[in-house]
Structure formats: structure tokens, C-alpha cells
């Protein structure tokens, strides 16, 4: 039996594993190999890693972990988990079972994208969710915000700092009079005819076609997709979930402890604020506090 199993091999899971390893605990890292950021070309805003491909950062982290003789790796999908007398049992897709005294869930979220022709193949490249992560690379070029909910107006107010902005209501998410006044002050153009297609050679974007036949030139389109938890394991174990602005979030306290004793969670599945740096930081906290729970 391992002291801890970490499920998820991206930034949060790697950081949790590192701190458990440095605490001299036997830890197993399970990685399905499908991180949320696999669609993007470069990660930005992560000090010391700015501009590097997420796959490169993950590979470097895994190589560093391989130097610890108390770390084991398992490439595959964890399908289920159950509580046992002295910890947790994890059921793998290949039929094997792994056990540990503590569990760290760094299982991430899945983006449920708007169903618009040409959008999915541009996700992470010219269709984006975070201006802090990717806006600088599209600075001073025509940008758009595709509304998907009431919070989209917040994006609409931010994006003009990176470039001239058009806000697409999609005929559903009309800004309030107060939001329209702030848009006007920020120079945002409001377009009420829905976007029906993205144009240009993917993964780059040249323009969008509207339902009324017009086209609007754009270099990048920002949107906030609906989110789903990638793994059902938190729910299977009985962890409480919160209703986030974009979808469910695993409830954790300041130590990344879920509502189930011995189960910790970190990364995008356990917060509404998403970035590589925040995921890594939360993973560190989850690893340290999982270790402390073994001691105390």
C-alpha cells in the first residue's frame, strides 16, 4: 500500500507528488495523459516557464520526480475509488487496483465548448478563455468575446486592454444598461447577430460569420465554456461539490482537504480560478497537507 496516490499528472498533480516525495512518503502518480491544456501551444504567466509548451513543462516535472526512489508512475485511467478500512482503493481501466492511505485528486475539468462551426479546432490557439494567459500574443489586433452566460460581460470589459473588442451576445446574453455604459466607456462594440462560423485556416482565426451573413474580422475570440469534472471519483467517494460559475467544483478548505477525510483535491477541479501557477500552488498545498494528515 502506498502512503498516497495522486490522480492527475499535470501541474497540480506533479506539484503534489513532489512534496509528498520530498516528505519521504511512498507515492503513486496516476496519469491518464489528457490534461486540459493539451490543446494550447504555450503556457504563459508561470514565472520561469513563460512561453514553454505545457507538454514540455509536464515532461520536465515528471523527469524531476523520477529521481526520487519513493515515487512510482502509472500511466492509465483511474475509473473509480472506494474507501477501505485503512485508506482508499483505486480501480484502474485495465482492471488492476491500487491502494493508499491518502488520496489527492488533481483530475481537472473538461471544457464543453459552444457548438459553432470551426470553433473546436481553434480551441487553445485562437479561441481562448484567459486574456492573462494568451491576450498579450494577440495585442493590438481585433478581438472578440463570445458570450456564454451572464459573467461573459466581465470578459467584455477586460479584453479592450489587449485590443479593440467586439462583444457577441449570441442573441441570448444582452448586457444590462450599466454594462452597456461600461462597454461604451471602454470602446466595446456590441454585436447582437449570433456567430455561426469561424473563418480562416485553423487553428488561426481571420473572421467570424454572423447569422445575418455579415463577417467580422477577428484575430482571436475569447469565451468562457461550461465546465464538467473530468473524473467522477470525487462524487463516487462522497466529496461535496459546489455550484461554480461555469460548472461544479470540488469543495476544499484552506488545506485543500475535501469533505471526505483523507481525500485532498487541487487544480482546476477544486477552484474557480484557473491558471498553471495556481494549480501548481494548490498541488503543493495538497501534497504538504496530505503528508501532515499522515503524521497528525
N, C-alpha and C positions, 0 to 999 in steps of 0.2 A: 504493500500500500504506500502511495506517495503521501508526503505531507500536504501537498497542494496540487491541484490540477488547474491550469489556466486554459480556458477555451477561447480561442481567438488569437491569431498571430500577427495582428497589425500593431499600431503604435501603443495602444493601451495594454494589450496582452504582452507584448515584448517588454514593456517597462515593468509590469507586474512581475513577470518571470525573472527579470534581472534582480529586483530587490529581494525576492524570495531566494534566489540563488545565492546572493551575497549574504543572506542570513543563514546560509549553510543548511537549508532545508531541501529535501528531495522534491523536485517539482517536475511535472509533466506539462509541456506546452502542446496543445492540440490545435492544429491549424487546417481549416478547410480550403485555404488558398483562394478565397474570394473576397478580399477586402473591398470596402465601399469605394475607396479611392483608386481602384484599379483602372478606371476609365480616364483619369487625368494624366497629363504628360509630365507635370512638375508640381511639387509641393512648395508653397510659399509662406513666409511669415514665421517659420520654425528656425529660430536662431541657430546658425551653424549648419543648417540643412537647406537653406533657401535656394530654390531653383533645381533641386535634385528630384529625380523621379521617385515617387513613393516606393516602387519596387526596389530601387537601389537602397533606400533608407532601411526598408524591412530586411533586405538581404544582409546589410551591414550589421544590423542589430542581431539577427539570428546567428551570424558568424561570431559575434562577440559572446553570445550566450553559449555557443558550442565549446568555448574554452573552459566552461565550468563543468566539472565531472559529476555534479549533482543535478544536472539538467538533462532531461530526456525529451525527445521530439516525437510527435505522432502526427503524420500528415493524413488527414481524413476528416469526415464529418461526424460530429457528435450529435446523435439524434435525440437522445433522451437522458434524463437523470432521475435518480431517486435517492431518498435518504435511507441510510442504513445505520446500524447501531453505533458505529464509530466514525461516521462521515457520510460520504456520498459515492454512489456508483454511477458511472457514465457509460451509456450504451452507444457503441460506435456503429456506423453504417455497415461496416464489414462483419458485424456480429460479435466482435470482441468487447470486453468490458474492462474498464479501468476504474480503480478506486483511490480515494484520497480523503484525508481528514478535513480539508478545506477546499473551497471551490471559488475561483474568480471567473466571472462571466465578462468577457470582452468581445461579445458576439456581434455587436454592431447593429446597424439598421440597413434596410433596403429602401431605395428611393423609388416611389411609384410615380412615374413621370406622366405629365399630361399627354393624351393620345392625339398628337398633332404630327402630320406627315413631315418627316425629316428631323424631328426633334431628338429621338433616342440616339441616333448615330452621331450626334454632336455633343451629347452629354459629357461634361467634364473637359471639353475642349473649347467650344464657342457657345454652348448653353451651360450656364453656371449657376451656383447657388450663393456664393460668397464673394462680395467685392473685395474684401480684405485679402482673400486668398488669390484672386485672379484678376481683379479690376485693373491693377497697375499695368499689366501687359496689354490692356485694351484702352489705355488712357487717350483722351482727346479724339476718340473715334465715336461714331454714333452707336448708342447703346439702347437696349430695351429692357423693360420689366414686364414679364408675363404674369398677370395676376392669377393667383390660385386660391385666395382666401382674403379675409379681412386684414391680415397682417402684411399683405403684399404692399400696401401703401407705405409701410415703413421702408421697404426696399426702394420704392419710388422716390422717397425723399433723400435717401443716401446716395444713390447712383450718380446724380449730377456732379459729384466731386470728382468722378473719373471721366465723364464725358457727357455730351448732350444726350438727353434721355427722353424716350417715349414710353409712356405707361399704357399698356394694353389691358383694358378692363375685361376683355373677353365677353362683354355683354352681360356679365354677372356681378362683378365686384366694383360697383360705382363708388368713387371716393365721396366722403362726406363733404359738405360745404367747407368745413375747416381744413380738411385735407386738400381740397382743390385750391384754397387760398395759399397753403404752404407750397403746393406744386407750382403755382404761378410765381411765387417768390423765388423758387429755385429754377425756374425756366423749364419745367417739365411739360411736355406735350401729352395730352390725354387723347388716346385713340379708342373709340368705342366699337369699331367694327372688329370682330374676332380674327385672330391669327389662325389661318387654316393650313399653312405650309411654310417650311423654312427652305430657303433657296441658296444655291451656291454649291461648290464642290466640298462635300463633307470630308473631314469634320469641321471645316471652316464655314463661316456664315457670311453671306453677302446681303441678304434682304429677307423679309418675310412677306408672304402674300396674305391679304386680308379677304374676308368673306365677300366684300363688295368688289373684288377684283383688283384693287389698288395694291401696289407694293411699297414697302418702306425699307430704305437702306439701313442695315444694321451690321456692326462688326461682331457684336456679342449680345446674347439675350440672357438676362438673369431671371430666375424663377425659384419659388420655394415648393418643391414637390411634397406630396404626402409621404409619410414615413411609416414603415412597418418594422417590427423587431425581426431580425433575420432568423433568429432561433427561438423555438418555443420553450426552451429549457427553463427560463426564469418562471414562466407560468406553470410549467409542469411541477416545479418544486414548491409552488405556492407563494412566490415572491409577489408582493403588491406592486401594481403598476399605477402610474399617474397619467392623466389625460394631458399630454403636451399640446402645444400649439399646432404641431404638424402630425402628431400621432402619439402612440403610447410610449412611456418612458419607465424604465425600472426604477422604483423608489429606493434611494440610498440616503444614508446620513452623511455627516461630515467625514467619516472614516471609510466611506464607500461600502458600508455594510448594508445589505438588503434587509428586508423584514424577516428573512429566514436566517436563523443563527448559523454561522459558518459559511454563508454564501455572500461573496462580495461581487460588486459589478463596477465596471469602469468603461469609459469611452462613449461613443455616440448613443449607445443603448441606454445609458444611465444619466444623460444630461440633455438639455435643450440647446446648449451652446456647443457648437461643433467646430473643432479645429484639431490639427495634428498635435499642436503643443498642449492643448487642454486634455486631449486623450492621453498623451504620454504622462502628463502630470497626475491625472486621475489614476492611471495604471500604477504609477509609483506609490500613491497613497493606498490603493487596494492591496498591493503586494506587502507593504510595510505593516498594514493593519491586519492582514491575514496572518502574517508572522506573529504579531503581538497577540492575536487571539489564541495561537497555539501555546504561547508562553503563559498568558494570564487567564 
